């Protein structure tokens, strides 16, 4: 059930997005991927309709063993399901996780906050975010943010933001038929020229993970939405 992104507009560097065709609830992830690849081949070389995005069911998700996060690039409504490839710590607070598609597009997070993308035009090379590394994930505080993005000329540029963190209270979050008690945190950020960015995080009250988020990934990509569909 993995999509692989293909960008037609502003995210032109995205490669083939395998869109999961809807199938029986007991169909395995690998069978779904194989079916979608065949559909894509028919579409590109032999005609045929465009593969439809997946219809997630709780029964299907419960049949998948590996952790999966759903990632949506908001401006294009492009969707993928990424798997955890690496989890580690470094000298800074917070756990680093690298999630990857089957065609090697990756998203890096520190305690659930986006710190890198690879394989996307204008991708985020790095980000300094305020994790405390203790207890729940998500931002530990407001303050300065420093992002570095890839430029069109293979160089890079930096964006500095000043952010305030706001606790929006508790929210019962539903993800494909399963309810999670969460705390909703919102970062409101601005730069020197008046530009504004808003990041949203729903933190699982029981396990401390970022269960769902909407985060800015830079001027080229815009916002991405994430939600953890398989633990």
Helices and strands as residue ranges (DSSP letters): H 29-45, H 58-62, E 68-73, E 78-88, E 96-100, E 106-110, E 113-118, E 124-128, E 143-150, E 156-175, E 178-190, E 196-204, E 210-216, E 223-230
